Each structure stands twice: as C-alpha cells, then as structure tokens.
Amino acid sequence: MNLVQRSHKIRLKPTKAQEIQLSKTAGTARYAYNWGIDACERSYRAGDKHPSGYDLRKQWVSNHPEWADEVAASCVYSSFLHVDAAYKRFFRERKGHPHFHKKGVHDSFNVAGDKGKVVGKRVRIPGVGYVKMTEELRFENAKINSYSISRRADQWFVSIQCVVEDTRIETPEVVGVDVGCKNWAVTSDGAVLKAPEKLAKLRKRLQRQQRSLSKKRKGSNNRSKAKLKVAKTYLRIDNIKKDALHKFTTTVTKSHGTVVVEDLDVRGMRERGVKSVRKGVQNSDISELLRQLEYKAIRLVKVDRYFPSSKTCSNCGNVKKDLTLSDRTYHCDSCHTTIDRDLNAAKNILAEGLRKLNITVGHTGSVCGCTC
C-alpha cells in the first residue's frame, strides 16, 4: 500500500469572537517568528552557535511577553521551527536570507496534527475552539499531520495536511502537454485549456481599484477599505485560476499514466523575458500548472527546456528556425503540413518524452504500443 501526502484547503466560518482570537494567534505567531530571527542575528553578531528551533523555544518560554499567553502556546512553537528551516535553507542554497514578516501580509499560523481535531464540518483549533468549515474533509480515515490556518482578504482558511492511501490507477496512456501564454495548456491529443472569460473583466476591475487605492491617504480608513477591495479581487482571480487548473490537470492525469512536459525556467521567463511574455506567464500561472501535474501524475517526464518543440514539424521533423512568437499556426516548408502551433509543440514534446523512455508507440500514444 503506497501512501502519499495530500492537503485540503477549506474556508472557515468563525464567529466574531473566534475571528478576533484567530487574529491574535496569527499576530503572536508572527511576533514569535520575528523574535526568533532577531535572536539568531544577535547570536551571529556575538559569534555564538546558530540556535536551533528547540533552543529558540526554550528561550521564548522564559522571555516571552505576558500578552503572548492569551493564545495557545502550541500555535506559536511552530514559528521557531520555521525560523530554523529558513536559516538551514539559506545556508544550504545561499539565497533567500530570512526576513521579518509584516503585519497583514500572509497572516498565518500552524497547528500540530495531535493538537487539532476534525469533527464533521468543524475543526478544533487550540485556544480558539471548534470553528465551522464550509465543507467536510474529503479524505476518509486519513492521518492528519498538521493544520495551517491563514487569512486572505477578510476570509480565514484551514489547510489540512494528511497522509492517505494512493488510489491512483496507472494507465498505459502517454500525453504531451505544452504550456503557454495565449492557451494556458494544450495536450497532444487536442485538449485545450484557455483562460476563463471572467478573468479579463476582473483584471479591469482590479486596475480601477488599484488606481483608487493609490489616491487614498496612508493610515486612513478609506485606504483600509480600498485595500480590502483589492485583496478580495485578487482572491477571486486566484480562485478562478486554480479552479480551472485543477479541473484540467485532474482530467489529464486520470486518463494518462505518463505526462510529458518541458523543463521550463518559469522564473527566468517571468523576470527576463519580453514584456508580453512576462505578463502572459504571470497571468497563466505556468508554475502552478506544472506543480499540479507533478504531484498528480503517476509518472512525469521532463524534456530539455532547449528542445525546439515549437519550431519542429511534428509530421516530418523539419526545423523552422524563423518561427516567431506571433506565428500561431505552424506551416512546414518541407512537407507543407499546417497545424496549430501549440498542438504541434505538444506532439513534439510527447515524441521526445517517449524517446527518453525508449518506448515505441502507435498513433494512440499507448506506452505498451498496442492499439487498444
């Protein structure tokens, strides 16, 4: 029996009193995180050994402010583990120096699996009590590792991390997926993921709200109201995008045992590409799409990012070097094939992935090579 890690993010419906306590807990966890970073920096300046998360916890127990006792201590201790992990990641990768967290930016806190409890459509959070959820946990008989409580705009969410049995069924089908900006994704068998129509209207609304926010005086109530409107619109856009991505990636991975994608440098495309590409990568959320395929697919094959999937003819293999970004239809100069640019790239990605797997397939894209 194979076990996999999965999480289910659910919106909470706290009472006014519970909402206040959630805000206090998130604020205390943020203060403890910043306190831990400050303690580590002081140790470095003094030439002492880097304090571990357990060392920071012992120091906090004897030196924490009195008002920190208003929230459950178990919700605060995880902040020191995050500080320890942040510094270890910094020293290992030499990038992303830990920095102080700001109030109102990604407010959240963690709860250990043995400290919380899920009962139907309620979750017990230490120091807060039983809080209503909008839906039940989708995993039955799952071992819960932890709970992550966070706030987006004026809404609270709980992300429940579980260990469940892997129920995925491996199929012999293989598919290539080309991700892009105009069409978010195109598969080698013709499925297309386009941007939801609602997003264009919401982005225009977001522009108006951001212009209005920029004109509000800092510290005023009107600025706080305008800031909340912007946050709500951002949340709405994010929800629509993730809904479309999840439906697409779930359909693809359930019907194909192997998924082939390009190993793209998404960060480089977002930072160093031309303006139209940077904007398209940001709007299409390519990194999220690839992340979902990676954990949903039973087998994910990545082809080299420099493989000319768009410039190669999927019919004869001829490479068209003068192909530009504005050419949405591929016209082969050798065999005179005419095909959609993205579909052509997806077919080439599939062929390259199968070549890496040393598999010979028929026209169905079956791993076993049969036509069934």
WORA-V421212 format. One record per residue. N is the residue number from 1. RES is the residue in one letter. SS is DSSP state (@ for helix, = for strand, . for the rest). Layout:
BEGIN
N|RES|SS ; N|RES|SS
END
This chain:
BEGIN
1|M|. ; 2|N|. ; 3|L|= ; 4|V|= ; 5|Q|= ; 6|R|= ; 7|S|= ; 8|H|= ; 9|K|= ; 10|I|= ; 11|R|= ; 12|L|= ; 13|K|= ; 14|P|. ; 15|T|. ; 16|K|@ ; 17|A|@ ; 18|Q|@ ; 19|E|@ ; 20|I|@ ; 21|Q|@ ; 22|L|@ ; 23|S|@ ; 24|K|@ ; 25|T|@ ; 26|A|@ ; 27|G|@ ; 28|T|@ ; 29|A|@ ; 30|R|@ ; 31|Y|@ ; 32|A|@ ; 33|Y|@ ; 34|N|@ ; 35|W|@ ; 36|G|@ ; 37|I|@ ; 38|D|@ ; 39|A|@ ; 40|C|@ ; 41|E|@ ; 42|R|@ ; 43|S|@ ; 44|Y|@ ; 45|R|@ ; 46|A|. ; 47|G|. ; 48|D|. ; 49|K|. ; 50|H|. ; 51|P|. ; 52|S|. ; 53|G|@ ; 54|Y|@ ; 55|D|@ ; 56|L|@ ; 57|R|@ ; 58|K|@ ; 59|Q|@ ; 60|W|@ ; 61|V|@ ; 62|S|@ ; 63|N|@ ; 64|H|. ; 65|P|. ; 66|E|@ ; 67|W|@ ; 68|A|@ ; 69|D|@ ; 70|E|@ ; 71|V|. ; 72|A|. ; 73|A|. ; 74|S|@ ; 75|C|@ ; 76|V|@ ; 77|Y|@ ; 78|S|@ ; 79|S|@ ; 80|F|@ ; 81|L|@ ; 82|H|@ ; 83|V|@ ; 84|D|@ ; 85|A|@ ; 86|A|@ ; 87|Y|@ ; 88|K|@ ; 89|R|@ ; 90|F|@ ; 91|F|@ ; 92|R|@ ; 93|E|@ ; 94|R|. ; 95|K|. ; 96|G|. ; 97|H|. ; 98|P|. ; 99|H|. ; 100|F|. ; 101|H|. ; 102|K|. ; 103|K|. ; 104|G|. ; 105|V|. ; 106|H|. ; 107|D|. ; 108|S|= ; 109|F|= ; 110|N|= ; 111|V|= ; 112|A|= ; 113|G|. ; 114|D|. ; 115|K|. ; 116|G|. ; 117|K|= ; 118|V|= ; 119|V|= ; 120|G|. ; 121|K|. ; 122|R|= ; 123|V|= ; 124|R|= ; 125|I|= ; 126|P|. ; 127|G|. ; 128|V|. ; 129|G|= ; 130|Y|= ; 131|V|= ; 132|K|= ; 133|M|= ; 134|T|. ; 135|E|. ; 136|E|. ; 137|L|. ; 138|R|. ; 139|F|. ; 140|E|. ; 141|N|. ; 142|A|. ; 143|K|= ; 144|I|= ; 145|N|= ; 146|S|= ; 147|Y|= ; 148|S|= ; 149|I|= ; 150|S|= ; 151|R|= ; 152|R|= ; 153|A|. ; 154|D|. ; 155|Q|= ; 156|W|= ; 157|F|= ; 158|V|= ; 159|S|= ; 160|I|= ; 161|Q|= ; 162|C|= ; 163|V|= ; 164|V|= ; 165|E|= ; 166|D|. ; 167|T|. ; 168|R|. ; 169|I|. ; 170|E|. ; 171|T|. ; 172|P|. ; 173|E|= ; 174|V|= ; 175|V|= ; 176|G|= ; 177|V|= ; 178|D|= ; 179|V|= ; 180|G|. ; 181|C|. ; 182|K|. ; 183|N|= ; 184|W|= ; 185|A|= ; 186|V|= ; 187|T|= ; 188|S|. ; 189|D|. ; 190|G|. ; 191|A|. ; 192|V|= ; 193|L|= ; 194|K|= ; 195|A|. ; 196|P|. ; 197|E|. ; 198|K|@ ; 199|L|@ ; 200|A|@ ; 201|K|@ ; 202|L|@ ; 203|R|@ ; 204|K|@ ; 205|R|@ ; 206|L|@ ; 207|Q|@ ; 208|R|@ ; 209|Q|@ ; 210|Q|@ ; 211|R|@ ; 212|S|@ ; 213|L|@ ; 214|S|@ ; 215|K|. ; 216|K|. ; 217|R|. ; 218|K|. ; 219|G|. ; 220|S|. ; 221|N|@ ; 222|N|@ ; 223|R|@ ; 224|S|@ ; 225|K|@ ; 226|A|@ ; 227|K|@ ; 228|L|@ ; 229|K|@ ; 230|V|@ ; 231|A|@ ; 232|K|@ ; 233|T|@ ; 234|Y|@ ; 235|L|@ ; 236|R|@ ; 237|I|@ ; 238|D|@ ; 239|N|@ ; 240|I|@ ; 241|K|@ ; 242|K|@ ; 243|D|@ ; 244|A|@ ; 245|L|@ ; 246|H|@ ; 247|K|@ ; 248|F|@ ; 249|T|@ ; 250|T|@ ; 251|T|@ ; 252|V|@ ; 253|T|@ ; 254|K|@ ; 255|S|@ ; 256|H|. ; 257|G|. ; 258|T|= ; 259|V|= ; 260|V|= ; 261|V|= ; 262|E|= ; 263|D|. ; 264|L|. ; 265|D|. ; 266|V|@ ; 267|R|@ ; 268|G|@ ; 269|M|@ ; 270|R|@ ; 271|E|@ ; 272|R|@ ; 273|G|. ; 274|V|. ; 275|K|@ ; 276|S|@ ; 277|V|@ ; 278|R|@ ; 279|K|@ ; 280|G|@ ; 281|V|@ ; 282|Q|@ ; 283|N|@ ; 284|S|@ ; 285|D|. ; 286|I|@ ; 287|S|@ ; 288|E|@ ; 289|L|@ ; 290|L|@ ; 291|R|@ ; 292|Q|@ ; 293|L|@ ; 294|E|@ ; 295|Y|@ ; 296|K|@ ; 297|A|. ; 298|I|. ; 299|R|= ; 300|L|= ; 301|V|= ; 302|K|= ; 303|V|= ; 304|D|. ; 305|R|. ; 306|Y|. ; 307|F|. ; 308|P|. ; 309|S|. ; 310|S|. ; 311|K|. ; 312|T|= ; 313|C|. ; 314|S|. ; 315|N|. ; 316|C|. ; 317|G|. ; 318|N|. ; 319|V|= ; 320|K|. ; 321|K|. ; 322|D|. ; 323|L|. ; 324|T|. ; 325|L|. ; 326|S|. ; 327|D|. ; 328|R|. ; 329|T|= ; 330|Y|= ; 331|H|= ; 332|C|. ; 333|D|. ; 334|S|. ; 335|C|. ; 336|H|. ; 337|T|. ; 338|T|= ; 339|I|= ; 340|D|= ; 341|R|@ ; 342|D|@ ; 343|L|@ ; 344|N|@ ; 345|A|@ ; 346|A|@ ; 347|K|@ ; 348|N|@ ; 349|I|@ ; 350|L|@ ; 351|A|@ ; 352|E|@ ; 353|G|@ ; 354|L|@ ; 355|R|@ ; 356|K|@ ; 357|L|@ ; 358|N|. ; 359|I|. ; 360|T|. ; 361|V|. ; 362|G|. ; 363|H|. ; 364|T|. ; 365|G|. ; 366|S|= ; 367|V|. ; 368|C|. ; 369|G|. ; 370|C|. ; 371|T|. ; 372|C|.
END
